[in-house]
Amino acid sequence: MALVGCGRALPAASISNDQLSERVETNDDWIRSRTGIAARRVAGPGETVTTLAAEAGRAALDHAGWAPGEVDLILLATSSPDDLFGTAPRVQAALGASRAVAFDLTAACSGFLFALITAAQYIRGGAMQRVLVIGADQLSRWLDWDDRRTCVLFGDGAGAVAVQACRPDDDGLLGFRMHSDGSRNACLTLAQVDVRRPLLGGLSHQSGGFAPIHMNGQEVYKFAVREVPAVLAELLEASGTDPAAVDWLLLHQANQRILDAVAERFAMPASKVLSNLAAYGNTSAATIPLMLDEAVRDGRVGAGDLIASSGFGAGLSWGAALFRWSGPGTPPADA
Ligand code: UT7
């Protein structure tokens, strides 16, 4: 599997830390020093997971040089769908990718990485040739904007990567790991509310609806700084890769302190750590492809660069992938 195109999309409105302090009791210094976040984007009227995902997806298709009709599969990693029955088909329609099968994949902040690895299975199994993997979230619709412990952390956005079947020599996915631990699910939830309404006779039915995001920040922090280095170390060792050979550390953008702690563990200089937390905060499933696209477009990440990536968050779930960015122009498998 080769990564051959990328794209991103962001809502127009940006909210600074100072602006947020007009709503909740917080301040720029606390948010910056604890998280590295300075601002976040929030979807406005007409901006949804569908529109953001489609815009990012379209950019990735253009970058890869693919026509929409050539896409076999669209995987949309999201935890904030426009439609619980699935948002990916709406994205498929918006892109005009009429031949593609499209479905959602939910794994919170690990979602994009899990979707990328899932795409690899379809490609390596021979069922699919061209897959569009999108991470898109609009968590602003599920935040309690009066809860300063969570509302300062998240933002909306989308990122996409086009991956294709390639010749064995061009294979860009060197290895991966995925983990879940549902016993720690309560640490970070966006859960169905337990409200029941009378139905008929003595029966009742559960009413649909979700409670705002609830997080035990300290527990999630401890989980991240323990599991992310461990899973990356396991992956690097299994693939026989010296950490010094890694060009870029591309982690889920949750907190700059987590990024710094992981980099320190592998003795990686700050110059190799990709971070755009300051501008966008935690965009959940979107952070990794959003960051990758930014770094590819501004020339930091070039063809052949080796990237160690890890996603982690609610579930709890976490995983890692070691991949090379191939870039547009990589020959397809049958070339
Ligand atoms: O994408 C999913 C993965 N999520 C994460 O990785 C998040 C992981 N967790 C974290 O990044 C950090 O735990 C946070 C940034 C969420 C919180 O940082 P912390 O250093 O763990 O702070 P804390 O929760 O221990 O709170 C310290 C103090 C508390 O006050 P007291 O009890 O010491 O008086 C909080 O009430 O900071 C207070 N506080 C705030 N103060 C100003 C909490 N939120 C805020 C705020 N502004 N926004």
Boltz pocket constraint, residues with backbone or C-beta under 6 A from the ligand:
constraints:
  - pocket:
      binder: B
      contacts: [[A, 25], [A, 26], [A, 27], [A, 30], [A, 31], [A, 34], [A, 35], [A, 109], [A, 148], [A, 149], [A, 152], [A, 216], [A, 217], [A, 218], [A, 219], [A, 220], [A, 221], [A, 224], [A, 253], [A, 254], [A, 255], [A, 258], [A, 282], [A, 284], [A, 312], [A, 313], [A, 314]]
      max_distance: 6.0
